[in-house]
Amino acid sequence: MLNKFCWFLLEGGISIVQPFLQVSAQDSEGGLYVCMNTFLGFGREHIERHYRKTGQCVYLHLKRHVIEKVPGASGGALPKRRNAKLFLDLEANGDLSSDDFEYEDEAKLVILPDHYEISLPNIEELPALVTIASDALLSAKSPYRKQDPDSWEEELQASKHAKSLVQLDNGVRIPPSGWKCSKCDLRENLWLNLTDGSVLCGKWFFDGSGGNGHAMEHYKETGYPLAVKLGTITPDGADVYSFDEEEPVLDPHIAKHLAHFGIDMLQMQVAENGLRDNDIKPRVSEWEVIQEAGVKLKPMYGPGYTGMKNLGNSCYLNAVMQAIFSIPEFQRAYVGNLPRIFDYSPLDPTQDFNTQMAKLGHGLLSGQYSKPPMKSELIEQVMKEEHKPQQNGISPQMFKAFISKDHTEFSSNRQQDAQEFFLHLINLVERNPVGSENPSDVFRFLVEERTQCCQSRKVRYTERVDYIMQLPVAMEAATNKDELIAYELKRREAEAARRAPPELVRAKIPFSACLQAFSEPSNVEDFWSSALQAKSAGVKTSRFASFPQYLVVQIKKFTFGLDWIPKKLDVSIDMPDFLDINHLRAMGLQPGEEELPDIAPPIIIPEDPKDRMMNHFVESLDIDESSVMQLAEMGFPLEACRKAVYYTGNLGAEVAFNWIIAHMEEPDFAEPLVVPMFGGAASSGVAGLGAVGLDNQPPEEMVSIIISMGFQRSLAIQALKATNNNLERALEWIFSHPELEEEDGEPALNMMDLENHTNANILAEARSEGPRIKDGPGRYELFGFISHMGTSTMSGHYVCHLKKEGR
């Protein structure tokens, strides 16, 4: 039997008036019902359940009617006039032309259980308090506007330099492509000075792109105040920055200023997905292939064929959730349990993760928001020669607001990485169990890591939990190396001659080469051999100790350059429809192999701890430097970032970021990392890192980390003891024992504090209870893939393809 696998081709007052289902409920057939006590919104099919659960019986019923305008004498619609009946602050349907249609809003009070209706306004019959509450609801601003503070743009002011800007007549002409900074080789985040035509790079953090600040340096040297960002020029304008005024500005004369350097802004175009024409010209084939441009596609309707609206750089979320809710286990866990989840969720369902998942799943799978158009509508569309999508789809605004709250990246409107969002979602699924079935079990697998000391030849086997198979791109295995060399020569010649670059040639990498690269041994930096009691050369190989039901594979096309600027490897990899990775099955300790002694690296106590830090040991610690750099790029001190990553057990930048927020007020926040002596100082000066203290208690620092995540102290101690003080495994242990969170922790804690020999037996038994791991055959059939188009994780577009009903 074949399992499924997904490819992640990663080249991610009153303010709660929201519908239970994430659609434009006010436009739907049943409208929107708002509870007058809690101000929560519901669709028609859920209002009875809310009434039975809460006893609340008074609801405000909102309905928006779409009316076709009356034709005038000339045959066209009458001129648009202000509609006094449009009073709700709700988004209009973008698929309907405002020239042919208008809206009318209707409001009523509905009394359950008899659905008695009172039209509004009705000052004569209603108490003053009810009238005031109804008016407040009807005049309230949309909660989506309040949830999305980053979605609005500040109104820019015209620069004081625009009218009198002096432009040098130096003959500079700017080509349509092939730009690079005149002081370095950067080709991103480039700015054209509108005085002398210099093309220079901006700052690293200015617009989410890399740079060395040469544009600012040029202004300080010359005083030339205005610059326009290359790649943002369109017939509608461009992004202009004033160095003197230190803010983005408007240039009312931008067309004339650009024409001085040979740029006709009326000829510049922008793709619908937000990519500039300069960005997509060399990647046209990628866009056309993934979007199936030029192919007549058949619209799909019904359950499982519902689209999601792009909220503005939310394609990473949409793509992941479409894939997630195509998996039966997630369908059963959330949509199958929809009534139970709703009945037992908090009074405010917007604050419950499982309710949000159930709502989104219902919207995608019910088919209620993906209905085929009526025959008359199709005929009318053909007569008008219009080809607009008939699906209303669903808008995941509530879902995004909830799932991304308190997350600095996902809560913004910036483009994100789909793989990072997938892991963030799995973390939330693990922490919010729904019933006895954990749907994320289908992704979880065990990785066996074999580390070998090259000098003593002894080995150590460890296991860890993972959810994604990350495959490196084997660039050296390209099958078209001659074509790549020829292309690079032509590209450099075109760049030197300031001509348009040649047609792009991508490296063709066999998938088998990526799989082979995954299985190859890798060097272990700063490996400390317990057999030699010293540093030595070490190699590590990874194998599958179990095979998941659904295998998620990430092609690691994103990398960092020497300047730490994220770059995307522009390669082509053919994906197989069937995958067999049984040869990657872990075998465990083999006959003839000798294990490395279980001895931790020594900690040398400094003579004066206040003045001499243990740098020699800190350098040998296993710290994820990529997470350290991610945090450092946010502006935190480097030493604080190292401590955050170390104390959170290399669980990633997100967990380390939470540690920084919790400890940034401490006086030694930015001091160098000093490894604590758990359980008191040892007279010999040597102790094991992470060893159980003299009182048989886990390290207090690890306990504090788990407590800071919202768990009880007793549960943190129990989890650490059950996993031999392994922080990552302790968190997995907690997630796999959700029933313990609701119990009183003291009995469990006391049980763990028995005599040493009894305690050892309990630990051994608890260790065997780790997270639930499903194991199956290592054979998979392609189920879906998520593709990224663009050059960076901070821009571009994600698209999801799924195999359904054999297609």
Protein Blocks (a to p, Z undefined) as FASTA:
>chain_A
ZZdddddddfbhjfkbccfbdcdfklmmnlpaddfklopacdfklmmmmmmmnopabdcd
dddddddddddfkopacdddddfklmbdcdddfkbcfklpccdddddddddfklpacddd
dfklpcfklmmmmmmmmmpccfklmmmmmlpccdddddfklmmoccddehpacdfehiac
fkbccfghiacdfklopacdddfklnopacehlmmmmmmmnopabdcdehiacfkbccdd
dfklopacddfklmmmmmmnopafklpccdfkopafklmmmmmmmmmmmnogoiacddde
dehiaccddebhplmmmmmmmmmmmpfklmmmmmmmmmmmmmmmcfblmlcfklmmmmmm
mmmmnommoccddfklmmmmmmnopacdfblbjafklmmmmmmgoiaklmpmbdcdfklm
mmmmmmmmmmmcghjbdfklmmgccdddddddfklopacddddddfbdcddddfklpcbl
mmmmmmmmmmmmmmmnopacdddddddddfklmmmmmmpccddehiacfklopacddddd
dddfbdcfbdcddddfbccdfkopacdddddddddfbdcfklmpcebjaehiacdddddd
dddddfblmlmccfklmmmpccdfklmmmmmmnopafklmmmmmmmnoonajklmmmmmm
mmmmpmklmgccddddehiaafklpacehiacfkopacfklmmmmmmnopafklmmmmmm
mnoopaklmmmmmmmmmmlmmpcfklmmmmmmmcfklmmmmmmmmmmmmccdddddfbdc
dfbdcddedjbfkgcjddddddeehZZ
